[in-house]
Amino acid sequence: MTDRETIRIYDTRAEDYAQVTASERPDATLRAFITALPKGATVLDLGCGPGLSAAHMAAAGLQVEAWDASAAMVALAATRPGVVAKQAGFDDLDSHAAYDGIWANFSLLHAPRADMPRHLAAIARALTPGGLLHIGVKEGEGERRDSLGRHYTYYTETSLTQLLQAAGLVPGPFARGADKGLDGVVAPWITVTSHR
């Protein structure tokens, strides 16, 4: 995440965001992601927010690193058992074949569209052969700020498929839905798990 205003909003609203996204159990998508990984796999939660997904993955026996550009989000994620959290952005990912899975759930949508090819290429390099990338984005077109001031880039299934394939990733089935976010607006989304 490179947008300073978006980071500032997450720093000031971290507790609110944690309440909006709270869940005692992993959802079906996260359960499928965990199941598809080898036992004890090394996973990066890239843009981890308050660390709930990271906590679910750690509880399932995965080795989890959780990164976020927001210091307040990292502080929350660091309280989760089994989660190693650090403040870092998308451009800090420079490792090679280090992760069996990367979970980027509604985080990369805050990056400018022009930066997405670079971020996906770095993710592909950081995955082990056959490694998995989960990505969740809001469905639509263009880039704009929401009512809170957060920067969003919107994607269609076609545009996301093209970006993933260009990075050398093979997209799996897409899922769609709609949920109410921190801004109180119900928005459509797309998720997909790809493999290297």
KAZI-V669398 format. One record per backbone hydrogen bond with DSSP energy under -0.5 kcal/mol. CO is the residue of the C=O (numbers start at 1). NH is the residue of the N-H. E is the energy in kcal/mol with one decimal. If there is no record, write none. Layout:
co=CO nh=NH e=E
co=CO nh=NH e=E
This chain:
co=2 nh=4 e=-0.7
co=3 nh=7 e=-2.0
co=4 nh=8 e=-2.5
co=5 nh=9 e=-2.2
co=6 nh=10 e=-2.1
co=7 nh=11 e=-2.4
co=8 nh=12 e=-2.1
co=9 nh=13 e=-1.9
co=13 nh=17 e=-2.7
co=14 nh=18 e=-2.4
co=15 nh=19 e=-1.7
co=16 nh=20 e=-2.1
co=17 nh=21 e=-2.0
co=19 nh=22 e=-0.7
co=27 nh=31 e=-2.6
co=28 nh=32 e=-2.2
co=29 nh=33 e=-2.0
co=30 nh=34 e=-2.6
co=31 nh=35 e=-2.5
co=32 nh=36 e=-1.8
co=33 nh=37 e=-0.6
co=34 nh=37 e=-1.1
co=38 nh=41 e=-1.8
co=41 nh=43 e=-0.5
co=41 nh=63 e=-3.0
co=42 nh=100 e=-2.4
co=42 nh=101 e=-1.4
co=43 nh=45 e=-0.5
co=43 nh=65 e=-2.6
co=44 nh=46 e=-1.0
co=44 nh=103 e=-2.8
co=45 nh=47 e=-0.8
co=45 nh=48 e=-0.6
co=45 nh=67 e=-2.6
co=48 nh=51 e=-2.0
co=51 nh=55 e=-2.2
co=52 nh=56 e=-2.1
co=53 nh=57 e=-2.3
co=54 nh=58 e=-2.6
co=55 nh=59 e=-2.4
co=56 nh=60 e=-1.0
co=57 nh=62 e=-2.1
co=58 nh=61 e=-1.8
co=62 nh=64 e=-0.7
co=63 nh=43 e=-3.2
co=64 nh=84 e=-2.0
co=65 nh=45 e=-3.2
co=66 nh=86 e=-2.5
co=67 nh=47 e=-2.1
co=67 nh=48 e=-3.0
co=68 nh=88 e=-1.6
co=69 nh=71 e=-0.6
co=70 nh=74 e=-2.2
co=71 nh=75 e=-2.1
co=72 nh=76 e=-1.6
co=73 nh=77 e=-2.8
co=74 nh=78 e=-2.5
co=76 nh=79 e=-1.3
co=77 nh=80 e=-1.7
co=80 nh=83 e=-1.8
co=82 nh=64 e=-0.7
co=82 nh=84 e=-0.5
co=83 nh=85 e=-0.7
co=84 nh=66 e=-3.0
co=86 nh=68 e=-1.4
co=86 nh=88 e=-0.7
co=89 nh=92 e=-1.5
co=90 nh=93 e=-1.5
co=92 nh=94 e=-1.0
co=99 nh=128 e=-2.6
co=100 nh=132 e=-2.3
co=101 nh=44 e=-2.1
co=102 nh=104 e=-0.7
co=102 nh=134 e=-2.6
co=103 nh=46 e=-1.7
co=104 nh=106 e=-0.9
co=104 nh=136 e=-1.8
co=107 nh=110 e=-2.0
co=108 nh=111 e=-1.7
co=109 nh=153 e=-2.6
co=112 nh=115 e=-1.5
co=112 nh=116 e=-0.7
co=113 nh=116 e=-1.0
co=113 nh=117 e=-0.5
co=115 nh=119 e=-2.2
co=116 nh=120 e=-2.8
co=117 nh=121 e=-2.1
co=118 nh=122 e=-1.9
co=119 nh=123 e=-2.1
co=120 nh=124 e=-2.6
co=121 nh=125 e=-2.0
co=122 nh=126 e=-1.8
co=123 nh=127 e=-1.1
co=125 nh=97 e=-3.2
co=126 nh=98 e=-1.6
co=126 nh=99 e=-2.5
co=128 nh=131 e=-2.9
co=131 nh=196 e=-2.3
co=132 nh=102 e=-2.7
co=133 nh=194 e=-3.3
co=134 nh=104 e=-2.9
co=135 nh=192 e=-2.0
co=136 nh=106 e=-1.0
co=137 nh=190 e=-2.7
co=138 nh=155 e=-2.1
co=142 nh=154 e=-2.7
co=144 nh=152 e=-2.6
co=146 nh=149 e=-1.4
co=150 nh=146 e=-2.0
co=152 nh=144 e=-2.1
co=155 nh=140 e=-1.6
co=156 nh=160 e=-2.4
co=157 nh=161 e=-2.4
co=158 nh=162 e=-2.2
co=159 nh=163 e=-1.8
co=160 nh=164 e=-2.5
co=161 nh=165 e=-2.6
co=162 nh=166 e=-2.1
co=163 nh=167 e=-1.2
co=164 nh=169 e=-2.5
co=165 nh=168 e=-1.7
co=169 nh=171 e=-0.7
co=170 nh=195 e=-1.9
co=173 nh=193 e=-0.7
co=175 nh=191 e=-2.3
co=177 nh=189 e=-2.7
co=179 nh=187 e=-2.5
co=181 nh=184 e=-2.0
co=185 nh=181 e=-1.8
co=185 nh=187 e=-0.6
co=187 nh=179 e=-1.8
co=188 nh=139 e=-2.1
co=189 nh=177 e=-1.5
co=190 nh=137 e=-2.7
co=191 nh=175 e=-2.6
co=192 nh=135 e=-2.4
co=192 nh=194 e=-0.5
co=193 nh=172 e=-1.2
co=194 nh=133 e=-2.8
co=195 nh=170 e=-2.9
